[in-house]
Structures are given as C-alpha cells and as structure tokens.
Amino acid sequence: MALFELDWLGGTAERLFHEHRGDRLESIPWAEGSVSSLTDAERDGLRIVWTQSAYQEWCAAAAFAALLRQLLRARAPVDLIGMAGSFVADEMVHVELASRMANRYGGGVPLEVDPGAVEPLVSEGVDELLAACELGIRVSCVGESFSLPILAQELSVAPDPVSRAVLQRIVADEASHAKVGWLILDWALPRVGKAGLEQLTEVARDAVDALIPALSEAPSQARFFEQIFATRVAGPLGRRGISVQEQLFQTAS
C-alpha cells in the first residue's frame, strides 16, 4: 500500500497536456462561490469525496491504457484505436479537475491505495481479441455506461457554478468513453465464436457483480440504479447475445 500522491512536471509536458484539454478548464469560474459558509465537517467531507474521485479517475486512466494496449495487440481498426487513444488524457484531465476541487475545500486527504490494483485484469489464456472484448465490457459497457447517468444526475443538482462546470466537462468526456465498448463488441463478436461469447458472458456477469454494492449503499437510489442497468447495460448486452439481467436481480435481491 502507498499514499495516493500527484506530481506535476511542467514545461513541455504541461504545454502539450494543456493543448489536449483545451481552454475549457481555464473557463471554469474557480474564484466564484465562497466555501466559507461550509462547516469544517462539510469541507472535510468534500475533501474526501474529491480525493477519492481523483483516485478513481486515475484508475480509469489505467483501465483505458490497458484497453488501448489490447486493442493494438488485437489489431483492431485504426479509427477504433485512435478513438480510444485519447481517453487516457481525458481521464488525467479529470484527475486534475478532481484535485483542484479537493484543493478548493482545503486540500486532498491521505488516501492509501494499492498501486498494483489500478489496472483491470483479463482472464488467463485468452487471446488478444477476447482480452480486448473483456476490457471493453468491464471498462466501458458496464463501468462507464453505468456511471455516466449517475454523473449526469449529480450535475443536475450541483450546488454551485464551479461544481457544475467541473461535472459538465467530465460528463462530456464520459459520453464517448461509454460508447467505445459497444463499438469494440460490434467489431469483435462475429469473430469470437460460441465459446468466446460464453466467456464474455461470464466476464460481464462478474463486472456486474461489482455494481451490486452501489445498490445496497444507496437504497433510495436503487430504482434509479436498476433503471440505468436495464437500459444502459443489460439491454445492449442482451441484444449482443450476452445475458446478465437475471443475474443482477437475483444477486441484488
């Protein structure tokens, strides 16, 4: 275990990174809205939330890096690889945004993480094509497709212009992140065969298992979560021959 810490190189790296992110971050009204009205407990709570968010975005960058590597190994179409190639930088922009939000409330909090656990794993012995599909399912078809509407809901109730601007940027990026997995499956599924489809069904069900805690931790949101799952995850997977809906509701009940 190690503390989650961030560093900044500056110079050429900063300039080129800023070119990728554009000027939209500088248009965020960072100075607007006072945090002085918040209690110490409220500020500490927001520091925790945004520190954890920065780490989650870091993990998302690692996940997309792994997906990109597998797409290259699988000799995926050039435009599909190129599309996914920008997502690591997107996620690092989100890391920066979340970090700046944490600093707004007094700075990040100590967070112990496992540096070896940031990258999603693929099943042993699968070929490059199945590995790319597995990561596409875990990272995009399940993870990003499920989280995008939740982020959009958070945006709709964001309490101040800074939070709204930050979430608007993140939601705008995540929309394409949620699409890439489905494009990968549509390209690859005709090539994986029956055994491959069965393998991917097991992977999808395992990825869905990771969503179950979200249903139990926020019971007031359970119906909303189940609706997201049915329309954004289970439905599109089912239309591609990957059945997970019955498994989710059996587990959630």
C-alpha positions as CSV (number, residue, x, y, z in Angstrom):
1,M,0.0,0.0,0.0
2,A,1.1,3.6,-0.6
3,L,-0.3,7.1,-0.3
4,F,-2.1,8.4,-3.4
5,E,0.0,11.4,-4.4
6,L,0.1,13.5,-7.5
7,D,3.0,15.4,-9.1
8,W,3.3,18.0,-12.0
9,L,6.3,18.2,-14.3
10,G,5.6,21.5,-16.1
11,G,7.3,22.8,-19.2
12,T,6.7,20.9,-22.4
13,A,4.6,18.2,-20.8
14,E,2.3,20.8,-19.3
15,R,2.0,22.8,-22.5
16,L,1.1,19.7,-24.6
17,F,-1.3,18.4,-22.0
18,H,-3.0,21.8,-21.9
19,E,-3.3,21.7,-25.7
20,H,-5.2,18.4,-25.3
21,R,-7.5,19.7,-22.7
22,G,-8.1,23.0,-24.4
23,D,-9.0,26.2,-22.6
24,R,-12.2,24.8,-21.1
25,L,-10.6,24.3,-17.7
26,E,-9.5,27.9,-17.6
27,S,-13.1,29.0,-18.3
28,I,-14.2,27.3,-15.1
29,P,-15.1,30.0,-12.6
30,W,-12.7,28.8,-10.0
31,A,-12.9,32.0,-7.9
32,E,-16.7,32.1,-7.8
33,G,-18.7,30.9,-4.9
34,S,-17.5,31.0,-1.3
35,V,-16.8,27.9,0.7
36,S,-16.6,30.0,4.0
37,S,-20.2,29.2,4.8
38,L,-19.4,25.5,5.0
39,T,-18.7,23.9,8.3
40,D,-15.4,22.2,8.9
41,A,-17.1,18.8,8.7
42,E,-18.7,19.7,5.4
43,R,-15.4,20.8,3.9
44,D,-13.7,17.7,5.2
45,G,-16.4,15.6,3.6
46,L,-15.9,17.3,0.3
47,R,-12.1,16.9,0.5
48,I,-12.6,13.2,1.0
49,V,-15.1,12.9,-1.9
50,W,-12.9,14.8,-4.4
51,T,-9.7,13.0,-3.3
52,Q,-11.4,9.6,-3.9
53,S,-12.7,10.9,-7.2
54,A,-9.2,11.9,-8.3
55,Y,-8.0,8.4,-7.5
56,Q,-11.0,6.8,-9.3
57,E,-10.2,8.9,-12.4
58,W,-6.5,7.8,-12.1
59,C,-7.7,4.2,-12.1
60,A,-9.9,4.9,-15.1
61,A,-6.8,6.2,-17.0
62,A,-5.0,3.0,-16.2
63,A,-8.0,1.0,-17.4
64,F,-8.1,2.8,-20.7
65,A,-4.4,2.4,-21.1
66,A,-4.8,-1.4,-20.7
67,L,-7.7,-1.4,-23.1
68,L,-5.7,0.5,-25.7
69,R,-2.8,-1.9,-25.4
70,Q,-5.2,-4.9,-26.0
71,L,-6.8,-3.2,-29.0
72,L,-3.3,-2.7,-30.5
73,R,-2.5,-6.4,-29.9
74,A,-5.8,-7.5,-31.4
75,R,-5.0,-5.4,-34.5
76,A,-8.3,-3.5,-34.1
77,P,-9.4,-1.0,-36.8
78,V,-7.2,2.1,-36.9
79,D,-10.1,4.5,-36.2
80,L,-11.3,2.5,-33.2
81,I,-7.8,2.5,-31.7
82,G,-7.4,6.2,-32.4
83,M,-10.7,6.9,-30.7
84,A,-9.7,5.1,-27.6
85,G,-6.2,6.6,-27.7
86,S,-7.4,10.0,-26.3
87,F,-9.2,8.6,-23.3
88,V,-6.2,8.3,-21.1
89,A,-5.5,12.0,-21.5
90,D,-9.2,12.7,-20.8
91,E,-9.1,10.8,-17.5
92,M,-6.0,12.7,-16.5
93,V,-7.8,15.9,-17.1
94,H,-10.5,14.6,-14.7
95,V,-7.7,13.8,-12.2
96,E,-6.6,17.4,-12.4
97,L,-10.2,18.6,-12.0
98,A,-10.9,16.5,-9.0
99,S,-7.6,17.5,-7.4
100,R,-8.4,21.2,-7.9
101,M,-11.8,20.6,-6.4
102,A,-10.2,19.0,-3.3
103,N,-7.8,21.9,-3.0
104,R,-10.8,24.3,-3.2
105,Y,-12.0,22.8,0.1
106,G,-8.7,22.7,1.8
107,G,-6.6,20.1,0.0
108,G,-6.6,16.4,-0.5
109,V,-6.8,13.9,2.3
110,P,-4.4,11.0,2.9
111,L,-5.6,8.0,0.9
112,E,-3.8,4.6,1.0
113,V,-4.1,2.8,-2.3
114,D,-2.6,-0.4,-3.9
115,P,-0.5,0.8,-6.9
116,G,-0.7,-2.7,-8.3
117,A,-4.5,-2.8,-8.4
118,V,-5.2,0.1,-10.7
119,E,-5.3,-1.9,-13.9
120,P,-8.2,-4.3,-14.7
121,L,-7.2,-7.9,-15.3
122,V,-8.1,-10.2,-18.2
123,S,-8.8,-13.9,-17.9
124,E,-5.7,-16.2,-18.2
125,G,-5.2,-17.9,-21.5
126,V,-7.5,-15.8,-23.7
127,D,-6.3,-14.5,-27.0
128,E,-5.8,-10.8,-27.8
129,L,-9.3,-10.4,-29.3
130,L,-11.1,-11.8,-26.3
131,A,-8.9,-9.8,-24.0
132,A,-9.9,-6.6,-25.8
133,C,-13.5,-7.6,-25.5
134,E,-13.2,-8.4,-21.8
135,L,-11.7,-5.0,-21.1
136,G,-14.2,-3.2,-23.3
137,I,-17.0,-4.9,-21.3
138,R,-15.6,-4.1,-17.9
139,V,-14.4,-0.6,-18.5
140,S,-16.9,0.8,-21.0
141,C,-20.0,-1.3,-21.4
142,V,-20.5,-1.8,-17.7
143,G,-18.4,0.7,-15.9
144,E,-18.7,3.9,-18.0
145,S,-22.2,3.1,-19.2
146,F,-23.5,2.7,-15.7
147,S,-21.7,5.7,-14.2
148,L,-22.5,8.2,-16.9
149,P,-26.2,8.8,-16.0
150,I,-25.2,9.0,-12.3
151,L,-22.7,11.8,-13.1
152,A,-25.4,13.5,-15.2
153,Q,-27.7,13.3,-12.2
154,E,-25.0,14.8,-10.0
155,L,-24.6,17.6,-12.5
156,S,-28.3,18.4,-12.4
157,V,-28.1,19.1,-8.6
158,A,-24.6,20.6,-8.4
159,P,-24.8,23.4,-5.8
160,D,-22.5,26.0,-7.3
161,P,-21.1,27.1,-10.7
162,V,-17.7,25.6,-10.1
163,S,-19.1,22.1,-9.4
164,R,-21.4,22.4,-12.4
165,A,-18.6,23.4,-14.7
166,V,-16.3,20.6,-13.5
167,L,-19.1,18.0,-13.8
168,Q,-20.1,19.3,-17.3
169,R,-16.5,18.7,-18.5
170,I,-16.4,15.2,-17.0
171,V,-19.8,14.2,-18.4
172,A,-19.0,15.5,-21.8
173,D,-15.9,13.3,-22.0
174,E,-17.5,10.2,-20.4
175,A,-20.2,10.1,-23.1
176,S,-17.6,8.9,-25.7
177,H,-16.0,6.6,-23.1
178,A,-19.3,4.8,-22.7
179,K,-19.6,4.2,-26.4
180,V,-16.3,2.6,-27.2
181,G,-17.0,-0.7,-25.6
182,W,-20.1,-1.3,-27.7
183,L,-18.1,-0.4,-30.9
184,I,-15.5,-3.0,-29.8
185,L,-18.1,-5.7,-29.3
186,D,-19.8,-4.9,-32.6
187,W,-16.5,-5.3,-34.4
188,A,-15.2,-8.3,-32.5
189,L,-18.2,-10.5,-31.6
190,P,-18.6,-12.0,-35.1
191,R,-15.0,-13.3,-34.7
192,V,-15.1,-14.8,-31.2
193,G,-17.3,-17.9,-31.7
194,K,-19.7,-19.5,-29.3
195,A,-17.1,-20.4,-26.7
196,G,-15.8,-16.8,-26.8
197,L,-19.4,-15.5,-26.3
198,E,-19.8,-17.7,-23.3
199,Q,-16.6,-16.5,-21.8
200,L,-17.6,-12.9,-22.3
201,T,-20.9,-13.5,-20.7
202,E,-19.1,-14.7,-17.6
203,V,-16.9,-11.6,-17.6
204,A,-19.9,-9.4,-18.0
205,R,-21.7,-11.0,-15.0
206,D,-18.5,-10.6,-12.9
207,A,-18.3,-7.0,-13.9
208,V,-22.0,-6.5,-12.9
209,D,-21.3,-8.1,-9.5
210,A,-19.1,-5.1,-8.8
211,L,-22.1,-2.8,-9.2
212,I,-24.2,-4.5,-6.6
213,P,-22.6,-2.6,-3.6
214,A,-23.9,0.7,-5.2
215,L,-27.5,-0.6,-4.9
216,S,-27.1,-1.5,-1.3
217,E,-25.2,1.6,-0.2
218,A,-27.8,4.0,-1.5
219,P,-31.2,2.3,-1.1
220,S,-33.0,5.5,-2.0
221,Q,-31.3,5.3,-5.4
222,A,-31.9,1.6,-6.0
223,R,-34.7,2.1,-8.5
224,F,-32.7,4.6,-10.4
225,F,-29.7,2.3,-10.5
226,E,-31.8,-0.6,-11.7
227,Q,-33.2,1.5,-14.5
228,I,-29.8,2.6,-15.6
229,F,-28.6,-1.0,-15.5
230,A,-31.6,-2.3,-17.5
231,T,-31.4,0.4,-20.2
232,R,-27.7,1.2,-20.5
233,V,-26.1,-2.2,-19.6
234,A,-28.3,-5.3,-19.6
235,G,-30.3,-4.3,-22.7
236,P,-27.4,-3.5,-25.0
237,L,-25.5,-6.6,-23.8
238,G,-28.6,-8.8,-24.3
239,R,-29.0,-7.6,-27.8
240,R,-25.5,-8.8,-28.5
241,G,-26.1,-12.3,-27.0
242,I,-24.7,-11.6,-23.5
243,S,-27.3,-12.1,-20.9
244,V,-26.8,-10.5,-17.5
245,Q,-30.1,-9.1,-16.3
246,E,-31.4,-12.2,-14.4
247,Q,-28.1,-12.5,-12.7
248,L,-28.2,-8.9,-11.4
249,F,-31.7,-9.0,-9.9
250,Q,-31.1,-12.4,-8.3
251,T,-27.9,-11.0,-6.7
252,A,-29.4,-7.7,-5.7
253,S,-32.4,-9.4,-4.1
